[in-house]
């Protein structure tokens, strides 16, 4: 009669879980434009799917005309914080938003 021997796991050993791979910054499920609406160019809160490069290529004409649009495209990973920061004085997004608004007034 053969006895099957199994390796005992110590209670103090933590279970090994596979490390989560973080997606590169340009890979997100969507990007959102948090800038002001520019009639005939782009609408505020527009959502675009794909990689950052793909979205920037799609918006290349708009970005060429208004380069600050690129800075106001935020990924799904940071959207909650970025929606706050666009209205919070002293943040990069706040500054970019107001610079673009001032460019549109000219």
N, C-alpha and C positions, 0 to 999 in steps of 0.2 A: 504494500500500500504506500503510495507516494504522497508526501505532504507538500502542499504548495506554500512556499515561504514568500511573504510580501514584505516590502520595505516599510517599516513603520515611520510615520511622519511625526516629528516631535511637535508638541503643542506650542513650543516657543518659536518655531521657525515660521516666518511670515510666508503666506502663499505668494508664489511668483505670478504676477500678472503682467501681461505684455505691455510694454511702454506705449503710450499713445503718441502717434506721430502727428506733430503739428503741421498744418498745411502752410505752404509758403505764403507770404503776404499777398502775392498776386492771385492766389487761388481762393476764391470765396464763392459762395453760392449766389450772391448778388452784391451790387454796389448801388448806393443811393446818392443822388446829387442833393446837397444841403444848401445850395446857394439860392439867390433870388431868381425869380422867373425872368427870362430874357425873351421877349416876344419874338416868335419866329426862329428861335435858336434852341432853347431848353426850358423846361418847366421845373419849378421847385419840387422837391420830393420825388423826382422821377427815379424809377428803379430799372437797373440794367443787369442782365445775367451774363455770366461768363467770367473770363480772367480779366485782370486789370488792363493788360495789354489789348485784349479784344475790345473792351469797353472804350478805351482811349482811342483805338483805331476807328470805332464806330462814331465817336464824337470828334474825330480829328478836325473837321471843319470848324466846329464850335470852339475847340481848344485853341486852334490857330488864331481865331479872331479874339477870343477871351481866354488867355492862358490860365487865369485863376480858377477856371472851372475844374481843371485837373486836381487842384488842391482841395476842392470841395466835394470830390467823389470819395465816399467812405464805404468801407466794407461792412458786411453783415456782422463781422466779429466785433467791431467797435462802434456800431451804430448807436447803441444806447448812450454811451458816454459822449459820443460826438454830437448828438442832438442837443445835449446839455451845453457842451463847450462852444457851439456855434452862437449861443446867446450869452456866454459868460465872458465879460471883459477880461483882457489879459491873456486869452488863449490864442493859439495859432489860427484856429478855425474862425474865431470871432474877427480877427484882424483880416484874414483873407476875404471873408464875407463882406466886410465894410469897405475894403479896398475895391472889390468888384462893384459894389453899389456906387461908390464914388466915380469909378470909370464909366459907368452907365449914365451918370448925370451929365457928363461932358458932351 
